[in-house]
Amino acid sequence: MKFKAVVHEAEEGGYWAEVPALPGCITEGDTWEELMANIEDAITGWLEVANQSFTSAGKTQIVEISL
């Protein structure tokens, strides 16, 4: 699965990034390498929380799809 992140230079130095496809998925890093690792962690965490918080009701079924 691929996501696009918008990377900004932080005024105080370093970088911050947001993932438009995942509302509220924002992270920062002092270096480019740290930012890239933090983006991956932020996306993984966002998806885990979203996956856990969904419940079904009635005849609705939950299926798991791997891409």
Summary of the structure (lengths in Angstrom):
residues: 67
radius of gyration: 15.1
end to end distance: 6.0
largest distance: 51.4
contacts: 134
relative contact order: 0.16
helix: 33%
strand: 18%
